[in-house]
Amino acid sequence: MKDLNNYRATWDEPLESSLSNGMKLFTVGLPASGALLTYILHIFDRFNFTPDSLADFNKTALTYHRMIETFKYAYAMRNDMADKEFVDMEELTNNLMSKTRAQETQMMINDYKTWDDPAHYGARMLSSAKDQGTAHVSVLAPNGDAVSATSSINFYFGSGVASESTGILLNNGMNDFGIPSAINYFGIPPSPNNNIAPGKRPLSSMVPSILVDENDDVRMVVGASGGTRITTTVAQIMAKIIWMNQTVKEAVDAPRIHHQLIPPNVSYEYGVPKQIIDELKKIGHKTARYRIRGSVACIIYTKNNTVYGNADFRKEGDVYGVD
């Protein structure tokens, strides 16, 4: 009870980075995964994606391969992440935010080959977490103010226990910690950096983010639910809108791919063409179709003062506008 009584919400400055097109990304710091999202987007930026990147099966397969390899390098670094109040995260955060580090990583990605060994991607400690009880809301006000908020009780129905006095469902966020004596769902040990400690916050995949243009006008408010798929989901959607010129609906509704290094296979949604999966297999990727899907809410504010919103059909989200 002492830990609960002493627990306080923190107010931190957002992480800020820039893209080559002049846009600026504002996202959340540790123990959430905003720095990881930044790292992924900086690598994507160096690939110079365009609408032509998805023009046919071969080009789409190459684009997906580059994304997958980026995810694998990113999730290798994710395994070192933890609450910065308990573990020194300055060097890791600087590396994730560094455009030089992103350039070095992008140059290591081979267009014709992939590796199963996590050590190839720099993984030192391995961990994996799953959560399903997460929700996201994106808000854009008439005056241009924006809010991107993600909340979670971790699993569906959290701990499965509701308070008798309030009826509030209690979360099981403690499950996001590593437990030294336990082997996780995939049969691998947890990361020591994310072990339980009094007052410590567990590592989270949440990445509520806001993108502004060169005039500091809000262009995108984005976030997602879906456990470890959150970061890759948001990265894909942002890439398809920013560089591949897709509409918000096209980007959100499109079938997605995911790789988190462990297990060593590409997860893909129903709707990814077989021709693309076959090309990925030729490169050496192991693949598996999954049915559990992430969900994302996204708003983009265009230069002609038109607001486009789309809430993911995968979780029966909705969009609401008030004049």
N, C-alpha and C positions, 0 to 999 in steps of 0.2 A: 504493500500500500504506500510505502514511503516514496517509491519510484513514481507512482501515479500522482501523488500529491505534489511532487517536485517537478513534474513534467510541464514544460512551457513551450508554446509555439515560438518559433524564431522568425525574425524578419531580416532577410539577407538581400544584398544587392544582386540583381540578375547578372548572369554571364553575358557578355556582349562580344560579338564578332562581326566581321564584314565579309561579304561575298564579292566576287570580281565584277558583278553587275552594279555595284554600289549599294545594294541592299544590306541592311544590318539585322542581325538575329539577336533577339533577347530571349534567354532561356534560363532554366532553373539550375542551381548548383548542386553539389553533393549534399546528402547522399542520393539525390535523384540523378538522372542520366543526361542532363542537358549538355555537359561537356562531351559526352560520347556522341550525341547527335551532332554537335559542332564539328567534331573530328570527321565523322562520316560525310557531312555536307562539304567540308573543305576538300576532301578527296574527290567527291563527285564533281566539284567545281573544276578540278584540274582535268577531268576527262572531257570537258567541253561538250557535254550532252546537248543535243538539239532535237527537234522533232524527227529528224532523219534517223536518230538512234533507235527508233521503234518502227522504222519504215517497212521491214520485212522480217521473216523468221530468223534469218542469219544475223541481222543487225540487232534484233531484239535479244537473241541468245547471247551475243557478245556483251550487250549492255547489262543483261542480268548477271552474266558471269563476273563482270567488273563490280557490280553491286555486291554480289555474294562474297567475293574476295575482300572487298572493303568491310563488309559485316564481320568476316572472320578475324581480320586484324583488329577491328574495334572490340569485339567481344573477348579477344585475348587480353586487352587492356582493362576491360570491364571487371575481370576477375581480381584485379588489385584494388578496386574502388571500395570506399567505405565512408563512414561518417567522419568528416574532416575535423570534428571536435575531439575525436578519440585517436585518429591515425593521421600522421602527417601526409596530406594529400597535395601539397603545393607543387611538387615536381610533376606528379602525374597529371594534375589539372593543367599545368603549363604545357605539358606535352600534348594533351588532347586538344588544347586551344591553339597550338602552334601550327601555322601554315607551312613552316619548314618541315615539321614532322609529317604533316599530311602529304607534302610533296615527296618526301623520302618513301613513304608507304606506297603512294601511287606508282612510283617508279619500280617498286618491288613486285607489283602485280603483273603476272604473266598471262597474256591473253589466250594462251594455248594449254595451260596446265593448272591444276589445283593440287593441294596436299591434304591428307587426312590427319597428319600428325599435328596436334595443337601447338607443339613446341616450335614448329616452323613459323607460326604466326606470333611467336613471342610469349605464349601462355606459360606462366610459372605456377599459378594456383588456379585450380578449377572449381567452379561452383555453378549451380543452376537453381533458379527459383521460378515457381509458377504462381500466378495469381489470376483470379477470374472475377473478383468482386469489385471491379474498378469502373468508375464513370468519369466522363469528361464533359465540360461545357465551355464553349467559346462565345464571347460576348463582344459586340462592337456597338458603341453608343453613337448617337447622331453627331456629337461634338468631336468624334474621333478617338475617344478613350476606348481602350480595349482590355479585356480580361481573358486570360486562358487559365482554367482551373481544373485540376484533376484530383479526385478523391478516391480512396480505396478502403474496403474492409478486408482486402486480400482475397480470400476464397469466396465462392458463392456462399452467401449467408454467413460469411465471416467465421466465427468460432462455432456457430450453430447454437449459440446461447443468447437469449434476450434478457435484459434486466427486468426483474419482476416489478420494480417500482416505476420505471419509465417506459418499458416496452421497447427500448432502443436495442437494436441488434449489436452485439459486441464483436469487434474485429478479431482476427487472428494474425495481426501484423508481425507478431514475434516469429512467425514461421519464415519470414524473410531473412532472418539471421542464419548464419552458419552455426551448426552445433558440433563441437569438436569430436564428440564420440559417435556421431551418426554419419552414415553414408547416405547421400541424397538419392532422389528418384532415379537418376541415371547411373548409380553405382560408383560415383566419384566423391572424393572428400570435399568438404566446404572450404572456402577461402578463410584463412585465419584473420584477415583484416576485417571480416564481417562477422566475427564471433560476437556473441551476446555479452553485454556489459551494462551495469546500472546506468540509466539515463541515456544510453546510446540509441541512435536511430538506425534502423536497418537500411541496407542498400535497396534502392527502388529503381524500376525501369521508367518511371513517369517522366515525361518531357513536355510539359505545357510551355508553349513558345509563341512569340510574337515577332513578325517580320515587318520592318518598316523600309520605306524607300529613301532615296537620297534627300528628300525634303522632310524626312521624319514622319511622313504620313503612313498610317497603318495599312499594310497590304495584305497581311495574312495573320489569322489567329488560329492556332492549331494545337491539337493534342489528341491522345488516344487512350484506350484501355486495351488490355490483352496481355498482361504479363511481360515476358521478355520480348514479345513481338512488338511492343509499343514503339521502341526506338526505330526499328527497321520499317515499321508501317509509316510513321511520320516522315522518315527520311525519303521513302519512295514517293509519297504523295507530294512532298515539297519539291522534289526533283522533277516530277512530271509536270507540275504547274510552272515552276520557275524557268526550267531549261527546255522542256519538251512541249511547252505551249498547250498543254491539255487544260480543259475546263476543270473547275472544282469537282463537278459531278463525275467527269471521266476519270479523274485521278483517284477519287475516293472509291468509286464503284469497281475499278479495275481489279482483276485477280492479282494476288500478291505472292511474293516469294519471301523466304526467311531463312537465315542461317545464324546460329548462335555458337558455332564452333563445336559445342558438345550438346547433343550427339552429332556425329560427323556427316550429316546429310542435309540437303536442301529441302525444306518444307515448301510446298506450293499449294495454292488453292485450286479448287475446281474452276476451270475456265482458262488456265494457262495452256496454250496449244501443245499437243503432243510433239509437234515438230521442234518446238523450243526445248522441251524436256529432253528429247533425243539428242539435240545438239549439246546440251549441258552434260549429258552422260558421256558423249564422245570426248569431252574435255577431261572427264574423270570424276564428275560430281555424282555422288549417291543421292537419290531423290526419294521423296515420300510425300504423297498428297495428304493434307490434313483437313479436318472438318472444324476444329476449334478456331475461331477467327477473332482477330482484333477488331476493335471498333474505333472510329475516329470522327470527330466533329471538326469542321473546318469552315472558316469564313475568309473570303478574300475581298479586299476593298480596292477597286480598280481606280485608275486615274480619272475616269469619266464619272466618278462619284456613284458608281453602281456597285451594290453589295450583292455578292453571290454566296449562298450558303448551302452546305450539304451535310446532313447527318447520316452516318453509315447505316445502310439497310441491314448490315450483319447483326446489329443489336437493336433494331427497331427504334433508332433515334429519330429526332424530329427537328425541324427548323421553324422558328417563329420570328416574325418581323413586326415592329410597331412603328407606324408613321408618326 
